Amino acid sequence: MNSDPQPVKIAVDDGQRVSGLLQMPREARACYVLAHGAGAGMTHPFMVANANGLAERGIATLRYQFPYMEQGSKRPDTPKVAHAAVRAAVLEASRLVPNLPLFAGGKSFGGRMTSQAQASSPLPGVRGLVFLGFPLHPPGRPSVERAKHLFEVQIPMLFLQGTRDDFANLQLLEPLCKQLGARATLKLFQEADHSFHVPARTGRKDSEVRAELLDTAAQWICKLTV
């Protein structure tokens, strides 16, 4: 049986503290430091479902709040503040589960802030990054500007993306991943949007897409732990 999420407090720069949730299954094989997206915090149903699903697959998670979300603000933190929160969460994960291999990333904004932090200075102990919908550009404004820092990331990256994701034009994302070379693995989910929702006409349920997403993430993580 998987353990329930355990509340933790994470100290960020300048004495600020944010909330976190450590979900630790029995015989965990790795820990994924999981950051939320710009519009919803660590207890959003998407985050809960992914943490539960990873626990079922033997992957522990440390979810955490960015400072703006902790304070109830709708305006995301500056990159400097967000990067500090990412580093603090990774440090706390290494303290809480010192014997587990670490991975990091998250949903949309959270994944991008994690990769920026990694690009500027490697996150200690982190073996790979997992993006649950990398936000390559704002909807309707195709660009690769947000991806430039990824070429400074020297650890493996897994891009989990829906083919209908308005934040990642496939004509830009697929060539980008090829340019990143062996470091980048791209897994596409047909007809899924930025939240991995699929239309009823596909005959698939969101839960089926999520199961495939989590299977892919867990298998990729486990390959990097041996």
N, C-alpha and C positions, 0 to 999 in steps of 0.2 A: 504494500500500500504506500502511496506517495504521501509525503508529509505536507501539511498545510503551509502556506506562505508565512514566514516569520518576519515581523517588523524589525527593521534596523534603522539606525540613524547614521548618516554619512556626513562627515565633516568636509566642507569645501573651503576654498580660500577665505581669508579674513574672518574665520570663525563661524561662517555660515554653515548651517546644517540642513540637509534635505532628507526626506523619508525614502526608505527603500523596502523591498520585500524579497527575502531570500527563500527560494523554493528548492528544497533539497531532497530529491528522491533517494531511496536506498540504492546503494551500489552505483552512485552517479559516476559517469565516465569523464565528464567535463562540466565547466560552468560557463554560461553565456551571459555576459553583462549586457542587459537589454534596455535600450533607451526608447522612450516613447516619441510619438510624432508631435508636430507643432500644435495641433488642436485639441489633444486629449492626453491625460496623464497615464500613469502606470496601472491604474485600476480600470481603464477602459476595457470593454468586453474583448476587443481584439487582442490586447495585451494579456489578459487573463487566459483566454483560450490558447494562445501560443505557449504561455508558461506551463499551463496544465499539460498540453500535448507534448512538449519537450520533456517534462518530468516523466511522462509515460514511456518515453523513449530513452530514459537514462541520462538526460541532460539537465543539470541544475541551472537555475536562472537567478540573477540578481537584477530585479527591476528597480528603477529609481526615478525620482522626480528631478527635472531641471529646476533651478531656483525660481524662475518666473511662475511655473506651475505650482510649486510649493506655496508661493505667495498669493495665488489666485488671480494672477495677471493673465491677460490674453496675448500680450506682446512677448514673443520669444526673446530669450536672452541674446546678448551680443555673442559673437563667436568666442571671444576671450572668456566670458563667464561660462558658456556652455562647455568649452574645452576643459575648463577647471573642474566642472562637475563630472565629466567623463573620466578624467584622471582620478578624481577622488573615488568614484564608484569602482574603478578597476583596482585601486589600492585596497579598498575595503573588501572586495571579493578575494583578493590574494590573502588578506588577513583572515577572513571567515572560512575559506576553503583552501588552505595552503597546499594541499596535496593534489588539487585538481588542475588540469590544463585549462587555461583561460581563453575565451573567445569574446569578442565584443561587436557591437553594432546596434541595430534596432530598426524601428519603423521610420521611414522617410527622413524628416528633420533629424531625428535621433541618430540614424545611421550616418547621415552626412556629417554631423558634428563629431561623431566618433572617428570617421575617416580623416577629417581635417586634423583632429588631435593627433592621430597616428602619424599623419604626414609631417606635422611640425616637429614631433619628437616621439619616437616609438613608445607605445604604452607598455610598461614593464610586464613581461610574462605572457602577453597576448600573442597567440599563435595564428589567428586569422580573424577576418571581419565578415560578418553575415549581414546583408542588407535586405530588409523586408520591404521592398519597393524603394529603390534609390531615387531621390528626386533630382533628376538630371537637369530639369528646367521648370519654370512655372508653366501651367497649362496654357496652351496656345502661343507660347514663345519659345520654340525649339532653339536650343543652344547647347554647347558643350563647355561653356565657361565654368560651370560648377564642378566639372570633372578634372580640371587641370591638376589639382592637388593629388589625385589618385595615382599619378605617375611617380609621386614621391613615396607611396606606400610600398614597402618591400616584403610584405607578408601576404599570404593567399587571401583572396576576396571572393565571396559567393554572392552573386546578384540574383535574387529571387524576384521576378518581375512578371506582371500581367501584360498580355499583349494589347489590352485596351487602356493601359496606364497613361493618363493625360500628362503625367509628370516625366515621362520617359519615352520619347519618340524612338521606335525601334530602328529606324533608319540612321539614327545617331548612336543609339546604345550598342547595337551589335558591332559596328566597326570599332567603337571605343573599346569594348571588351577584347576584341582581337588585337588592338594596339597595345593593350596592357599585357598581352601574352599569357604565359602559363600561370601567372599570378591570379588571373581572373577566370571564374567559372560563371557562366550565365545559364540560368534555368528559367524557361518561359512557361507561363500558365495561360493556356489558350482562353481568350475571351474575358479574362479577369481584369478588373480595373485596379486603381491604386490601393484599394482596400481589399483586394482579392475577392471581390464580389463578382459572380457570374450571372448573366441573364437567365431567366427560366427557359428560354428557347434552346439553350445549350443542352438541356436534359441533365445537367450536373447541379449538385448542391454546393453551397459555399463550404460546408463541412468536408466535402470530398476534396475540394481544392486545398483546404487547410491541411488535411491529412497528407496529401501529396507534398505540400510545401514543407511540412514538419519532417516527413520521412527524408526528404532531400537534405534538409539542414542537418538532421541528426547523423545521417550517413556521412556527409561531408566532414562534419566535425570529428566524428570517430576515426575517419581515415587519417586525420592530422594528429591524433593522440597516440598513435602507435610508434 
